[in-house]
Amino acid sequence: AAEAEHRLDLGEVRYAIEAAATRLSRALAAYQLLRENGQLSLVPVIVGDLCEEIALGQQRHLAAQGVTLSVDNTVLDEWPLDRDLVSDMLNNAVQNAARSARREICLSAAIDD
């Protein structure tokens, strides 16, 4: 109903957000590699903790826009990640999603087989 009222196709919006996130991810990875002279800092990161950290950091900004951020995490273990790079990517993805969101954004992490 809301889609018709605002003339939005949520499938197209989701595709645009995912495409932007992919481009942003590549750009940030390249930037960090150049900035750090080609060195990533891979450490074990508890995925759920990282997602909650992003949600807490974004909460005030999103609340000012009337948008809530929920976390849907099914990953129970650690992943080797460059924490700063992934944090930057997730923060940027949430901020980009906020531009199109009306009420809610869901940050999810799962293993896709």
C-alpha positions as CSV (number, residue, x, y, z in Angstrom):
1,A,0.0,0.0,0.0
2,A,2.8,2.4,0.9
3,E,4.6,1.5,-2.3
4,A,1.6,2.5,-4.4
5,E,1.0,5.7,-2.4
6,H,4.6,6.9,-2.9
7,R,5.1,5.3,-6.3
8,L,8.1,3.3,-5.2
9,D,9.1,-0.2,-6.1
10,L,10.9,-1.6,-3.0
11,G,12.7,-4.1,-5.2
12,E,14.3,-1.3,-7.2
13,V,15.1,0.6,-4.0
14,R,16.7,-2.5,-2.5
15,Y,18.7,-3.2,-5.7
16,A,20.0,0.4,-5.8
17,I,21.1,0.3,-2.2
18,E,22.8,-3.0,-2.6
19,A,24.6,-1.8,-5.8
20,A,25.7,1.4,-4.0
21,A,26.9,-0.6,-1.0
22,T,29.0,-2.9,-3.3
23,R,30.6,0.1,-5.1
24,L,31.2,1.8,-1.8
25,S,32.8,-1.4,-0.4
26,R,35.2,-1.6,-3.3
27,A,36.1,2.1,-3.1
28,L,36.7,2.0,0.6
29,A,38.8,-1.2,0.4
30,A,41.0,0.4,-2.4
31,Y,41.3,3.7,-0.4
32,Q,42.3,1.9,2.8
33,L,44.9,-0.2,0.9
34,L,46.4,2.9,-0.6
35,R,46.3,4.8,2.7
36,E,47.9,1.9,4.7
37,N,50.4,1.0,2.0
38,G,48.6,-2.1,1.0
39,Q,48.2,-3.6,4.5
40,L,44.9,-4.9,5.9
41,S,44.6,-5.4,9.6
42,L,42.7,-8.7,9.8
43,V,41.6,-9.7,13.3
44,P,38.9,-11.9,14.7
45,V,35.7,-9.9,15.1
46,I,32.5,-11.0,16.8
47,V,30.0,-10.1,14.1
48,G,27.1,-9.5,16.4
49,D,29.1,-7.1,18.6
50,L,30.2,-5.2,15.5
51,C,26.6,-4.9,14.2
52,E,25.4,-3.7,17.7
53,E,28.2,-1.2,17.8
54,I,27.1,0.2,14.4
55,A,23.5,0.4,15.6
56,L,24.4,2.2,18.7
57,G,26.5,4.7,16.8
58,Q,23.8,5.4,14.3
59,Q,20.9,5.5,16.7
60,R,20.9,9.2,17.5
61,H,21.3,10.3,13.9
62,L,18.5,8.0,12.6
63,A,16.2,9.0,15.5
64,A,16.4,12.6,14.3
65,Q,15.1,11.4,11.0
66,G,12.4,9.3,12.6
67,V,14.0,6.0,11.4
68,T,14.8,3.0,13.6
69,L,17.6,0.6,13.0
70,S,17.2,-3.1,14.0
71,V,19.9,-5.7,13.9
72,D,19.2,-9.3,12.6
73,N,22.3,-11.3,13.3
74,T,22.5,-15.1,12.9
75,V,26.3,-15.3,12.9
76,L,27.4,-16.7,16.3
77,D,31.2,-16.9,15.7
78,E,34.1,-14.6,14.8
79,W,35.1,-13.6,11.3
80,P,38.6,-12.4,10.3
81,L,37.9,-8.8,9.3
82,D,39.6,-5.5,9.0
83,R,37.4,-4.0,11.8
84,D,37.9,-0.3,10.8
85,L,37.2,-1.0,7.1
86,V,34.1,-3.0,7.8
87,S,32.8,-0.5,10.3
88,D,33.2,2.3,7.8
89,M,31.4,0.3,5.1
90,L,28.5,-0.6,7.5
91,N,28.2,3.0,8.7
92,N,28.1,4.3,5.2
93,A,25.6,1.6,4.1
94,V,23.3,2.5,7.0
95,Q,23.5,6.2,6.2
96,N,22.8,5.5,2.5
97,A,19.8,3.3,3.5
98,A,18.5,6.1,5.7
99,R,18.1,8.4,2.7
100,S,15.4,6.1,1.3
101,A,14.0,4.6,4.5
102,R,10.7,5.9,5.8
103,R,10.6,4.2,9.2
104,E,13.0,1.3,9.6
105,I,16.4,-0.1,8.5
106,C,17.5,-3.6,9.3
107,L,21.2,-4.4,9.5
108,S,21.5,-8.1,9.0
109,A,24.4,-10.6,9.1
110,A,24.1,-14.2,8.0
111,I,26.1,-16.9,6.4
112,D,24.9,-17.4,2.9
113,D,25.8,-20.9,1.6
